[in-house]
Amino acid sequence: MWPPAGEPAAEDPCEVYFEFTAIGAWVKVVAIDAASGTEVSAVGPAGAAQSDLQRLALGKLKARLRREAKPHI
């Protein structure tokens, strides 16, 4: 779960779940915002550090949440 410590910024999701699935030489990571149910996925090499894959997926999730929070004009 995210964040590991400290207070999140106002635009940051408060609670995020991560799911990792190994697919051959690759790992798919899914980040899910607990409050909204919004989810994004990213794929990286199986040798990548779990923290790097989490950071990648979290960045995508934050971008998606910001995009969805903006009013559609």
mmJSON file of the N, C-alpha and C atoms, coordinates in Angstrom:
{"data_MODEL":{"atom_site":{
"group_PDB":["ATOM","ATOM","ATOM","ATOM","ATOM","ATOM","ATOM","ATOM","ATOM","ATOM","ATOM","ATOM","ATOM","ATOM","ATOM","ATOM","ATOM","ATOM","ATOM","ATOM","ATOM","ATOM","ATOM","ATOM","ATOM","ATOM","ATOM","ATOM","ATOM","ATOM","ATOM","ATOM","ATOM","ATOM","ATOM","ATOM","ATOM","ATOM","ATOM","ATOM","ATOM","ATOM","ATOM","ATOM","ATOM","ATOM","ATOM","ATOM","ATOM","ATOM","ATOM","ATOM","ATOM","ATOM","ATOM","ATOM","ATOM","ATOM","ATOM","ATOM","ATOM","ATOM","ATOM","ATOM","ATOM","ATOM","ATOM","ATOM","ATOM","ATOM","ATOM","ATOM","ATOM","ATOM","ATOM","ATOM","ATOM","ATOM","ATOM","ATOM","ATOM","ATOM","ATOM","ATOM","ATOM","ATOM","ATOM","ATOM","ATOM","ATOM","ATOM","ATOM","ATOM","ATOM","ATOM","ATOM","ATOM","ATOM","ATOM","ATOM","ATOM","ATOM","ATOM","ATOM","ATOM","ATOM","ATOM","ATOM","ATOM","ATOM","ATOM","ATOM","ATOM","ATOM","ATOM","ATOM","ATOM","ATOM","ATOM","ATOM","ATOM","ATOM","ATOM","ATOM","ATOM","ATOM","ATOM","ATOM","ATOM","ATOM","ATOM","ATOM","ATOM","ATOM","ATOM","ATOM","ATOM","ATOM","ATOM","ATOM","ATOM","ATOM","ATOM","ATOM","ATOM","ATOM","ATOM","ATOM","ATOM","ATOM","ATOM","ATOM","ATOM","ATOM","ATOM","ATOM","ATOM","ATOM","ATOM","ATOM","ATOM","ATOM","ATOM","ATOM","ATOM","ATOM","ATOM","ATOM","ATOM","ATOM","ATOM","ATOM","ATOM","ATOM","ATOM","ATOM","ATOM","ATOM","ATOM","ATOM","ATOM","ATOM","ATOM","ATOM","ATOM","ATOM","ATOM","ATOM","ATOM","ATOM","ATOM","ATOM","ATOM","ATOM","ATOM","ATOM","ATOM","ATOM","ATOM","ATOM","ATOM","ATOM","ATOM","ATOM","ATOM","ATOM","ATOM","ATOM","ATOM","ATOM","ATOM","ATOM","ATOM","ATOM","ATOM","ATOM","ATOM","ATOM","ATOM"],
"id":[1,2,3,4,5,6,7,8,9,10,11,12,13,14,15,16,17,18,19,20,21,22,23,24,25,26,27,28,29,30,31,32,33,34,35,36,37,38,39,40,41,42,43,44,45,46,47,48,49,50,51,52,53,54,55,56,57,58,59,60,61,62,63,64,65,66,67,68,69,70,71,72,73,74,75,76,77,78,79,80,81,82,83,84,85,86,87,88,89,90,91,92,93,94,95,96,97,98,99,100,101,102,103,104,105,106,107,108,109,110,111,112,113,114,115,116,117,118,119,120,121,122,123,124,125,126,127,128,129,130,131,132,133,134,135,136,137,138,139,140,141,142,143,144,145,146,147,148,149,150,151,152,153,154,155,156,157,158,159,160,161,162,163,164,165,166,167,168,169,170,171,172,173,174,175,176,177,178,179,180,181,182,183,184,185,186,187,188,189,190,191,192,193,194,195,196,197,198,199,200,201,202,203,204,205,206,207,208,209,210,211,212,213,214,215,216,217,218,219],
"type_symbol":["N","C","C","N","C","C","N","C","C","N","C","C","N","C","C","N","C","C","N","C","C","N","C","C","N","C","C","N","C","C","N","C","C","N","C","C","N","C","C","N","C","C","N","C","C","N","C","C","N","C","C","N","C","C","N","C","C","N","C","C","N","C","C","N","C","C","N","C","C","N","C","C","N","C","C","N","C","C","N","C","C","N","C","C","N","C","C","N","C","C","N","C","C","N","C","C","N","C","C","N","C","C","N","C","C","N","C","C","N","C","C","N","C","C","N","C","C","N","C","C","N","C","C","N","C","C","N","C","C","N","C","C","N","C","C","N","C","C","N","C","C","N","C","C","N","C","C","N","C","C","N","C","C","N","C","C","N","C","C","N","C","C","N","C","C","N","C","C","N","C","C","N","C","C","N","C","C","N","C","C","N","C","C","N","C","C","N","C","C","N","C","C","N","C","C","N","C","C","N","C","C","N","C","C","N","C","C","N","C","C","N","C","C","N","C","C","N","C","C"],
"label_atom_id":["N","CA","C","N","CA","C","N","CA","C","N","CA","C","N","CA","C","N","CA","C","N","CA","C","N","CA","C","N","CA","C","N","CA","C","N","CA","C","N","CA","C","N","CA","C","N","CA","C","N","CA","C","N","CA","C","N","CA","C","N","CA","C","N","CA","C","N","CA","C","N","CA","C","N","CA","C","N","CA","C","N","CA","C","N","CA","C","N","CA","C","N","CA","C","N","CA","C","N","CA","C","N","CA","C","N","CA","C","N","CA","C","N","CA","C","N","CA","C","N","CA","C","N","CA","C","N","CA","C","N","CA","C","N","CA","C","N","CA","C","N","CA","C","N","CA","C","N","CA","C","N","CA","C","N","CA","C","N","CA","C","N","CA","C","N","CA","C","N","CA","C","N","CA","C","N","CA","C","N","CA","C","N","CA","C","N","CA","C","N","CA","C","N","CA","C","N","CA","C","N","CA","C","N","CA","C","N","CA","C","N","CA","C","N","CA","C","N","CA","C","N","CA","C","N","CA","C","N","CA","C","N","CA","C","N","CA","C","N","CA","C","N","CA","C","N","CA","C","N","CA","C","N","CA","C"],
"label_alt_id":[null,null,null,null,null,null,null,null,null,null,null,null,null,null,null,null,null,null,null,null,null,null,null,null,null,null,null,null,null,null,null,null,null,null,null,null,null,null,null,null,null,null,null,null,null,null,null,null,null,null,null,null,null,null,null,null,null,null,null,null,null,null,null,null,null,null,null,null,null,null,null,null,null,null,null,null,null,null,null,null,null,null,null,null,null,null,null,null,null,null,null,null,null,null,null,null,null,null,null,null,null,null,null,null,null,null,null,null,null,null,null,null,null,null,null,null,null,null,null,null,null,null,null,null,null,null,null,null,null,null,null,null,null,null,null,null,null,null,null,null,null,null,null,null,null,null,null,null,null,null,null,null,null,null,null,null,null,null,null,null,null,null,null,null,null,null,null,null,null,null,null,null,null,null,null,null,null,null,null,null,null,null,null,null,null,null,null,null,null,null,null,null,null,null,null,null,null,null,null,null,null,null,null,null,null,null,null,null,null,null,null,null,null,null,null,null,null,null,null],
"label_comp_id":["MET","MET","MET","TRP","TRP","TRP","PRO","PRO","PRO","PRO","PRO","PRO","ALA","ALA","ALA","GLY","GLY","GLY","GLU","GLU","GLU","PRO","PRO","PRO","ALA","ALA","ALA","ALA","ALA","ALA","GLU","GLU","GLU","ASP","ASP","ASP","PRO","PRO","PRO","CYS","CYS","CYS","GLU","GLU","GLU","VAL","VAL","VAL","TYR","TYR","TYR","PHE","PHE","PHE","GLU","GLU","GLU","PHE","PHE","PHE","THR","THR","THR","ALA","ALA","ALA","ILE","ILE","ILE","GLY","GLY","GLY","ALA","ALA","ALA","TRP","TRP","TRP","VAL","VAL","VAL","LYS","LYS","LYS","VAL","VAL","VAL","VAL","VAL","VAL","ALA","ALA","ALA","ILE","ILE","ILE","ASP","ASP","ASP","ALA","ALA","ALA","ALA","ALA","ALA","SER","SER","SER","GLY","GLY","GLY","THR","THR","THR","GLU","GLU","GLU","VAL","VAL","VAL","SER","SER","SER","ALA","ALA","ALA","VAL","VAL","VAL","GLY","GLY","GLY","PRO","PRO","PRO","ALA","ALA","ALA","GLY","GLY","GLY","ALA","ALA","ALA","ALA","ALA","ALA","GLN","GLN","GLN","SER","SER","SER","ASP","ASP","ASP","LEU","LEU","LEU","GLN","GLN","GLN","ARG","ARG","ARG","LEU","LEU","LEU","ALA","ALA","ALA","LEU","LEU","LEU","GLY","GLY","GLY","LYS","LYS","LYS","LEU","LEU","LEU","LYS","LYS","LYS","ALA","ALA","ALA","ARG","ARG","ARG","LEU","LEU","LEU","ARG","ARG","ARG","ARG","ARG","ARG","GLU","GLU","GLU","ALA","ALA","ALA","LYS","LYS","LYS","PRO","PRO","PRO","HIS","HIS","HIS","ILE","ILE","ILE"],
"label_asym_id":["A","A","A","A","A","A","A","A","A","A","A","A","A","A","A","A","A","A","A","A","A","A","A","A","A","A","A","A","A","A","A","A","A","A","A","A","A","A","A","A","A","A","A","A","A","A","A","A","A","A","A","A","A","A","A","A","A","A","A","A","A","A","A","A","A","A","A","A","A","A","A","A","A","A","A","A","A","A","A","A","A","A","A","A","A","A","A","A","A","A","A","A","A","A","A","A","A","A","A","A","A","A","A","A","A","A","A","A","A","A","A","A","A","A","A","A","A","A","A","A","A","A","A","A","A","A","A","A","A","A","A","A","A","A","A","A","A","A","A","A","A","A","A","A","A","A","A","A","A","A","A","A","A","A","A","A","A","A","A","A","A","A","A","A","A","A","A","A","A","A","A","A","A","A","A","A","A","A","A","A","A","A","A","A","A","A","A","A","A","A","A","A","A","A","A","A","A","A","A","A","A","A","A","A","A","A","A","A","A","A","A","A","A","A","A","A","A","A","A"],
"label_entity_id":["1","1","1","1","1","1","1","1","1","1","1","1","1","1","1","1","1","1","1","1","1","1","1","1","1","1","1","1","1","1","1","1","1","1","1","1","1","1","1","1","1","1","1","1","1","1","1","1","1","1","1","1","1","1","1","1","1","1","1","1","1","1","1","1","1","1","1","1","1","1","1","1","1","1","1","1","1","1","1","1","1","1","1","1","1","1","1","1","1","1","1","1","1","1","1","1","1","1","1","1","1","1","1","1","1","1","1","1","1","1","1","1","1","1","1","1","1","1","1","1","1","1","1","1","1","1","1","1","1","1","1","1","1","1","1","1","1","1","1","1","1","1","1","1","1","1","1","1","1","1","1","1","1","1","1","1","1","1","1","1","1","1","1","1","1","1","1","1","1","1","1","1","1","1","1","1","1","1","1","1","1","1","1","1","1","1","1","1","1","1","1","1","1","1","1","1","1","1","1","1","1","1","1","1","1","1","1","1","1","1","1","1","1","1","1","1","1","1","1"],
"label_seq_id":[1,1,1,2,2,2,3,3,3,4,4,4,5,5,5,6,6,6,7,7,7,8,8,8,9,9,9,10,10,10,11,11,11,12,12,12,13,13,13,14,14,14,15,15,15,16,16,16,17,17,17,18,18,18,19,19,19,20,20,20,21,21,21,22,22,22,23,23,23,24,24,24,25,25,25,26,26,26,27,27,27,28,28,28,29,29,29,30,30,30,31,31,31,32,32,32,33,33,33,34,34,34,35,35,35,36,36,36,37,37,37,38,38,38,39,39,39,40,40,40,41,41,41,42,42,42,43,43,43,44,44,44,45,45,45,46,46,46,47,47,47,48,48,48,49,49,49,50,50,50,51,51,51,52,52,52,53,53,53,54,54,54,55,55,55,56,56,56,57,57,57,58,58,58,59,59,59,60,60,60,61,61,61,62,62,62,63,63,63,64,64,64,65,65,65,66,66,66,67,67,67,68,68,68,69,69,69,70,70,70,71,71,71,72,72,72,73,73,73],
"pdbx_PDB_ins_code":[null,null,null,null,null,null,null,null,null,null,null,null,null,null,null,null,null,null,null,null,null,null,null,null,null,null,null,null,null,null,null,null,null,null,null,null,null,null,null,null,null,null,null,null,null,null,null,null,null,null,null,null,null,null,null,null,null,null,null,null,null,null,null,null,null,null,null,null,null,null,null,null,null,null,null,null,null,null,null,null,null,null,null,null,null,null,null,null,null,null,null,null,null,null,null,null,null,null,null,null,null,null,null,null,null,null,null,null,null,null,null,null,null,null,null,null,null,null,null,null,null,null,null,null,null,null,null,null,null,null,null,null,null,null,null,null,null,null,null,null,null,null,null,null,null,null,null,null,null,null,null,null,null,null,null,null,null,null,null,null,null,null,null,null,null,null,null,null,null,null,null,null,null,null,null,null,null,null,null,null,null,null,null,null,null,null,null,null,null,null,null,null,null,null,null,null,null,null,null,null,null,null,null,null,null,null,null,null,null,null,null,null,null,null,null,null,null,null,null],
"Cartn_x":[0.845,0.0,0.879,0.333,1.02,0.209,0.684,2.092,2.739,4.068,4.733,4.862,4.996,5.108,4.824,4.464,4.249,2.852,2.591,1.275,1.262,0.319,0.269,-0.156,0.279,-0.159,-1.636,-2.278,-3.731,-4.162,-3.348,-3.765,-3.356,-2.591,-2.155,-3.268,-3.357,-4.316,-3.915,-4.878,-4.588,-4.183,-4.791,-4.486,-4.463,-3.365,-3.193,-2.787,-3.434,-3.095,-2.316,-1.309,-0.506,-0.643,-0.735,-0.799,0.283,1.121,2.206,1.937,2.09,1.891,3.073,3.788,4.913,4.379,4.876,4.472,5.758,6.325,7.592,8.701,9.319,10.423,9.934,8.635,8.037,7.207,6.964,6.082,5.063,3.809,2.742,2.371,2.351,1.951,0.687,-0.288,-1.542,-1.605,-1.902,-2.081,-3.557,-4.164,-5.592,-5.793,-6.489,-6.848,-8.024,-7.832,-8.861,-10.143,-10.042,-11.221,-12.112,-11.506,-12.301,-12.405,-11.493,-11.48,-10.776,-10.233,-9.508,-8.251,-7.989,-6.78,-6.048,-4.734,-3.851,-2.868,-2.244,-1.245,-0.006,1.099,2.366,3.088,3.989,4.753,6.229,7.026,8.461,9.178,10.504,11.267,11.209,11.242,11.154,12.31,13.432,14.591,14.535,13.525,13.413,13.059,13.508,13.177,11.682,11.09,9.662,9.337,10.211,9.963,9.927,10.753,10.734,9.417,8.943,7.676,6.512,6.566,5.525,5.515,6.697,6.803,6.23,6.526,6.006,4.48,3.92,2.463,1.802,2.428,1.872,1.853,2.902,2.935,1.807,1.563,0.458,-0.883,-1.025,-2.281,-2.524,-1.508,-1.645,-2.047,-1.415,-1.749,-3.204,-3.662,-5.04,-6.012,-5.724,-6.615,-6.666,-5.521,-5.519,-6.353,-6.189,-6.932,-8.434,-8.834,-10.247,-10.821,-9.989,-10.473,-10.735,-10.1,-10.281,-11.672,-12.327,-13.642,-13.498,-14.394,-14.39,-15.165,-14.448,-15.091,-15.127],
"Cartn_y":[-1.185,0.0,1.232,2.329,3.603,4.615,5.544,5.875,5.073,4.835,4.066,4.827,6.142,6.955,8.405,9.197,10.623,10.931,12.189,12.68,12.914,12.366,12.585,14.015,14.487,15.801,15.727,16.875,16.925,16.177,16.245,15.596,14.129,13.659,12.268,11.353,10.165,9.196,8.814,8.609,8.308,6.857,5.964,4.541,3.894,3.218,2.588,1.137,0.254,-1.163,-1.492,-2.353,-2.774,-4.285,-4.699,-6.119,-6.395,-7.37,-7.732,-9.101,-9.207,-10.467,-10.706,-11.792,-12.145,-12.777,-12.277,-12.791,-13.015,-14.213,-14.504,-13.604,-12.866,-11.974,-10.606,-10.453,-9.165,-9.275,-8.136,-8.059,-6.963,-7.299,-6.307,-5.855,-4.545,-4.007,-3.176,-3.405,-2.664,-1.846,-0.546,0.335,0.707,0.543,0.789,1.786,2.892,3.876,3.31,3.135,2.504,3.328,4.639,5.489,5.472,5.547,5.671,4.374,3.433,2.206,2.369,3.55,3.798,2.947,2.309,1.499,1.753,1.62,1.741,0.584,0.281,-0.778,-0.321,-0.968,-0.725,-2.06,-2.161,-3.387,-3.031,-3.862,-3.657,-4.99,-4.952,-6.207,-6.896,-8.219,-8.987,-8.686,-8.232,-7.914,-6.54,-5.753,-4.409,-4.49,-3.507,-3.459,-3.219,-3.881,-3.718,-2.259,-1.568,-0.153,0.705,0.378,1.133,0.919,-0.319,-0.605,0.058,0.054,0.728,2.216,2.822,4.257,4.587,3.745,3.944,3.887,2.854,2.699,3.814,4.212,5.287,6.6,6.867,8.077,8.09,6.941,6.845,7.046,6.48,6.619,8.075,8.757,10.173,11.007,10.735,11.466,11.221,9.979,9.646,10.36,10.349,10.997,12.506,13.114,14.56,14.847,14.007,14.185,14.059,13.089,12.881,13.946,14.597,15.627,16.953,17.17,18.436,18.457,19.626,19.731,19.609,18.895,18.714,19.87,20.704,21.872,21.695],
"Cartn_z":[0.0,0.0,0.0,-0.443,-0.514,0.244,0.929,1.079,2.188,2.087,3.119,4.43,4.368,5.585,5.232,6.223,5.989,5.512,5.407,4.994,3.491,2.744,1.296,0.969,-0.18,-0.657,-1.011,-1.122,-1.337,-2.593,-3.677,-4.919,-4.985,-4.007,-4.001,-3.511,-4.097,-3.575,-2.156,-1.288,0.117,0.326,-0.41,-0.24,-1.613,-1.92,-3.226,-3.014,-3.746,-3.723,-4.991,-4.865,-5.998,-6.182,-7.433,-7.775,-8.818,-8.559,-9.459,-10.06,-11.395,-12.096,-13.017,-12.804,-13.669,-14.947,-16.081,-17.389,-18.183,-18.071,-18.745,-18.227,-19.143,-18.784,-18.329,-18.163,-17.813,-16.544,-15.915,-14.754,-15.023,-14.839,-14.966,-13.559,-13.348,-12.049,-12.255,-11.399,-11.431,-10.149,-10.286,-9.136,-9.068,-7.895,-7.714,-6.59,-6.893,-5.87,-5.086,-3.77,-2.943,-2.891,-2.901,-2.761,-3.995,-5.179,-6.396,-7.191,-6.926,-7.711,-9.046,-9.309,-10.553,-10.559,-11.708,-11.791,-13.089,-13.015,-14.173,-14.11,-15.24,-15.249,-16.0,-15.692,-16.362,-16.453,-17.403,-17.596,-17.605,-16.957,-16.924,-16.913,-17.047,-17.049,-15.691,-15.713,-14.477,-13.536,-14.066,-13.247,-12.597,-12.912,-12.34,-10.861,-10.12,-8.699,-8.521,-7.541,-7.276,-6.995,-6.289,-5.965,-7.223,-8.232,-9.484,-10.227,-10.25,-10.918,-10.179,-8.853,-8.066,-8.377,-8.413,-8.685,-10.063,-11.054,-12.398,-12.407,-11.788,-11.757,-10.944,-9.843,-9.022,-9.79,-10.544,-11.37,-12.395,-13.027,-13.985,-13.287,-12.091,-11.351,-10.966,-10.485,-10.114,-11.327,-12.476,-13.699,-14.097,-14.021,-14.361,-13.429,-12.121,-11.156,-11.375,-11.708,-12.006,-13.247,-14.282,-15.527,-15.291,-14.476,-14.213,-13.299,-12.489,-11.563,-12.253,-13.404,-14.127,-14.755,-14.719,-15.374,-16.891,-17.495,-18.963,-19.586,-20.299,-20.922,-22.426],
"occupancy":[1.0,1.0,1.0,1.0,1.0,1.0,1.0,1.0,1.0,1.0,1.0,1.0,1.0,1.0,1.0,1.0,1.0,1.0,1.0,1.0,1.0,1.0,1.0,1.0,1.0,1.0,1.0,1.0,1.0,1.0,1.0,1.0,1.0,1.0,1.0,1.0,1.0,1.0,1.0,1.0,1.0,1.0,1.0,1.0,1.0,1.0,1.0,1.0,1.0,1.0,1.0,1.0,1.0,1.0,1.0,1.0,1.0,1.0,1.0,1.0,1.0,1.0,1.0,1.0,1.0,1.0,1.0,1.0,1.0,1.0,1.0,1.0,1.0,1.0,1.0,1.0,1.0,1.0,1.0,1.0,1.0,1.0,1.0,1.0,1.0,1.0,1.0,1.0,1.0,1.0,1.0,1.0,1.0,1.0,1.0,1.0,1.0,1.0,1.0,1.0,1.0,1.0,1.0,1.0,1.0,1.0,1.0,1.0,1.0,1.0,1.0,1.0,1.0,1.0,1.0,1.0,1.0,1.0,1.0,1.0,1.0,1.0,1.0,1.0,1.0,1.0,1.0,1.0,1.0,1.0,1.0,1.0,1.0,1.0,1.0,1.0,1.0,1.0,1.0,1.0,1.0,1.0,1.0,1.0,1.0,1.0,1.0,1.0,1.0,1.0,1.0,1.0,1.0,1.0,1.0,1.0,1.0,1.0,1.0,1.0,1.0,1.0,1.0,1.0,1.0,1.0,1.0,1.0,1.0,1.0,1.0,1.0,1.0,1.0,1.0,1.0,1.0,1.0,1.0,1.0,1.0,1.0,1.0,1.0,1.0,1.0,1.0,1.0,1.0,1.0,1.0,1.0,1.0,1.0,1.0,1.0,1.0,1.0,1.0,1.0,1.0,1.0,1.0,1.0,1.0,1.0,1.0,1.0,1.0,1.0,1.0,1.0,1.0,1.0,1.0,1.0,1.0,1.0,1.0],
"B_iso_or_equiv":[0.0,0.0,0.0,0.0,0.0,0.0,0.0,0.0,0.0,0.0,0.0,0.0,0.0,0.0,0.0,0.0,0.0,0.0,0.0,0.0,0.0,0.0,0.0,0.0,0.0,0.0,0.0,0.0,0.0,0.0,0.0,0.0,0.0,0.0,0.0,0.0,0.0,0.0,0.0,0.0,0.0,0.0,0.0,0.0,0.0,0.0,0.0,0.0,0.0,0.0,0.0,0.0,0.0,0.0,0.0,0.0,0.0,0.0,0.0,0.0,0.0,0.0,0.0,0.0,0.0,0.0,0.0,0.0,0.0,0.0,0.0,0.0,0.0,0.0,0.0,0.0,0.0,0.0,0.0,0.0,0.0,0.0,0.0,0.0,0.0,0.0,0.0,0.0,0.0,0.0,0.0,0.0,0.0,0.0,0.0,0.0,0.0,0.0,0.0,0.0,0.0,0.0,0.0,0.0,0.0,0.0,0.0,0.0,0.0,0.0,0.0,0.0,0.0,0.0,0.0,0.0,0.0,0.0,0.0,0.0,0.0,0.0,0.0,0.0,0.0,0.0,0.0,0.0,0.0,0.0,0.0,0.0,0.0,0.0,0.0,0.0,0.0,0.0,0.0,0.0,0.0,0.0,0.0,0.0,0.0,0.0,0.0,0.0,0.0,0.0,0.0,0.0,0.0,0.0,0.0,0.0,0.0,0.0,0.0,0.0,0.0,0.0,0.0,0.0,0.0,0.0,0.0,0.0,0.0,0.0,0.0,0.0,0.0,0.0,0.0,0.0,0.0,0.0,0.0,0.0,0.0,0.0,0.0,0.0,0.0,0.0,0.0,0.0,0.0,0.0,0.0,0.0,0.0,0.0,0.0,0.0,0.0,0.0,0.0,0.0,0.0,0.0,0.0,0.0,0.0,0.0,0.0,0.0,0.0,0.0,0.0,0.0,0.0,0.0,0.0,0.0,0.0,0.0,0.0],
"pdbx_formal_charge":[null,null,null,null,null,null,null,null,null,null,null,null,null,null,null,null,null,null,null,null,null,null,null,null,null,null,null,null,null,null,null,null,null,null,null,null,null,null,null,null,null,null,null,null,null,null,null,null,null,null,null,null,null,null,null,null,null,null,null,null,null,null,null,null,null,null,null,null,null,null,null,null,null,null,null,null,null,null,null,null,null,null,null,null,null,null,null,null,null,null,null,null,null,null,null,null,null,null,null,null,null,null,null,null,null,null,null,null,null,null,null,null,null,null,null,null,null,null,null,null,null,null,null,null,null,null,null,null,null,null,null,null,null,null,null,null,null,null,null,null,null,null,null,null,null,null,null,null,null,null,null,null,null,null,null,null,null,null,null,null,null,null,null,null,null,null,null,null,null,null,null,null,null,null,null,null,null,null,null,null,null,null,null,null,null,null,null,null,null,null,null,null,null,null,null,null,null,null,null,null,null,null,null,null,null,null,null,null,null,null,null,null,null,null,null,null,null,null,null],
"auth_seq_id":[1,1,1,2,2,2,3,3,3,4,4,4,5,5,5,6,6,6,7,7,7,8,8,8,9,9,9,10,10,10,11,11,11,12,12,12,13,13,13,14,14,14,15,15,15,16,16,16,17,17,17,18,18,18,19,19,19,20,20,20,21,21,21,22,22,22,23,23,23,24,24,24,25,25,25,26,26,26,27,27,27,28,28,28,29,29,29,30,30,30,31,31,31,32,32,32,33,33,33,34,34,34,35,35,35,36,36,36,37,37,37,38,38,38,39,39,39,40,40,40,41,41,41,42,42,42,43,43,43,44,44,44,45,45,45,46,46,46,47,47,47,48,48,48,49,49,49,50,50,50,51,51,51,52,52,52,53,53,53,54,54,54,55,55,55,56,56,56,57,57,57,58,58,58,59,59,59,60,60,60,61,61,61,62,62,62,63,63,63,64,64,64,65,65,65,66,66,66,67,67,67,68,68,68,69,69,69,70,70,70,71,71,71,72,72,72,73,73,73],
"auth_comp_id":["MET","MET","MET","TRP","TRP","TRP","PRO","PRO","PRO","PRO","PRO","PRO","ALA","ALA","ALA","GLY","GLY","GLY","GLU","GLU","GLU","PRO","PRO","PRO","ALA","ALA","ALA","ALA","ALA","ALA","GLU","GLU","GLU","ASP","ASP","ASP","PRO","PRO","PRO","CYS","CYS","CYS","GLU","GLU","GLU","VAL","VAL","VAL","TYR","TYR","TYR","PHE","PHE","PHE","GLU","GLU","GLU","PHE","PHE","PHE","THR","THR","THR","ALA","ALA","ALA","ILE","ILE","ILE","GLY","GLY","GLY","ALA","ALA","ALA","TRP","TRP","TRP","VAL","VAL","VAL","LYS","LYS","LYS","VAL","VAL","VAL","VAL","VAL","VAL","ALA","ALA","ALA","ILE","ILE","ILE","ASP","ASP","ASP","ALA","ALA","ALA","ALA","ALA","ALA","SER","SER","SER","GLY","GLY","GLY","THR","THR","THR","GLU","GLU","GLU","VAL","VAL","VAL","SER","SER","SER","ALA","ALA","ALA","VAL","VAL","VAL","GLY","GLY","GLY","PRO","PRO","PRO","ALA","ALA","ALA","GLY","GLY","GLY","ALA","ALA","ALA","ALA","ALA","ALA","GLN","GLN","GLN","SER","SER","SER","ASP","ASP","ASP","LEU","LEU","LEU","GLN","GLN","GLN","ARG","ARG","ARG","LEU","LEU","LEU","ALA","ALA","ALA","LEU","LEU","LEU","GLY","GLY","GLY","LYS","LYS","LYS","LEU","LEU","LEU","LYS","LYS","LYS","ALA","ALA","ALA","ARG","ARG","ARG","LEU","LEU","LEU","ARG","ARG","ARG","ARG","ARG","ARG","GLU","GLU","GLU","ALA","ALA","ALA","LYS","LYS","LYS","PRO","PRO","PRO","HIS","HIS","HIS","ILE","ILE","ILE"],
"auth_asym_id":["A","A","A","A","A","A","A","A","A","A","A","A","A","A","A","A","A","A","A","A","A","A","A","A","A","A","A","A","A","A","A","A","A","A","A","A","A","A","A","A","A","A","A","A","A","A","A","A","A","A","A","A","A","A","A","A","A","A","A","A","A","A","A","A","A","A","A","A","A","A","A","A","A","A","A","A","A","A","A","A","A","A","A","A","A","A","A","A","A","A","A","A","A","A","A","A","A","A","A","A","A","A","A","A","A","A","A","A","A","A","A","A","A","A","A","A","A","A","A","A","A","A","A","A","A","A","A","A","A","A","A","A","A","A","A","A","A","A","A","A","A","A","A","A","A","A","A","A","A","A","A","A","A","A","A","A","A","A","A","A","A","A","A","A","A","A","A","A","A","A","A","A","A","A","A","A","A","A","A","A","A","A","A","A","A","A","A","A","A","A","A","A","A","A","A","A","A","A","A","A","A","A","A","A","A","A","A","A","A","A","A","A","A","A","A","A","A","A","A"],
"auth_atom_id":["N","CA","C","N","CA","C","N","CA","C","N","CA","C","N","CA","C","N","CA","C","N","CA","C","N","CA","C","N","CA","C","N","CA","C","N","CA","C","N","CA","C","N","CA","C","N","CA","C","N","CA","C","N","CA","C","N","CA","C","N","CA","C","N","CA","C","N","CA","C","N","CA","C","N","CA","C","N","CA","C","N","CA","C","N","CA","C","N","CA","C","N","CA","C","N","CA","C","N","CA","C","N","CA","C","N","CA","C","N","CA","C","N","CA","C","N","CA","C","N","CA","C","N","CA","C","N","CA","C","N","CA","C","N","CA","C","N","CA","C","N","CA","C","N","CA","C","N","CA","C","N","CA","C","N","CA","C","N","CA","C","N","CA","C","N","CA","C","N","CA","C","N","CA","C","N","CA","C","N","CA","C","N","CA","C","N","CA","C","N","CA","C","N","CA","C","N","CA","C","N","CA","C","N","CA","C","N","CA","C","N","CA","C","N","CA","C","N","CA","C","N","CA","C","N","CA","C","N","CA","C","N","CA","C","N","CA","C","N","CA","C","N","CA","C","N","CA","C","N","CA","C","N","CA","C"],
"pdbx_PDB_model_num":[1,1,1,1,1,1,1,1,1,1,1,1,1,1,1,1,1,1,1,1,1,1,1,1,1,1,1,1,1,1,1,1,1,1,1,1,1,1,1,1,1,1,1,1,1,1,1,1,1,1,1,1,1,1,1,1,1,1,1,1,1,1,1,1,1,1,1,1,1,1,1,1,1,1,1,1,1,1,1,1,1,1,1,1,1,1,1,1,1,1,1,1,1,1,1,1,1,1,1,1,1,1,1,1,1,1,1,1,1,1,1,1,1,1,1,1,1,1,1,1,1,1,1,1,1,1,1,1,1,1,1,1,1,1,1,1,1,1,1,1,1,1,1,1,1,1,1,1,1,1,1,1,1,1,1,1,1,1,1,1,1,1,1,1,1,1,1,1,1,1,1,1,1,1,1,1,1,1,1,1,1,1,1,1,1,1,1,1,1,1,1,1,1,1,1,1,1,1,1,1,1,1,1,1,1,1,1,1,1,1,1,1,1,1,1,1,1,1,1]
}}}
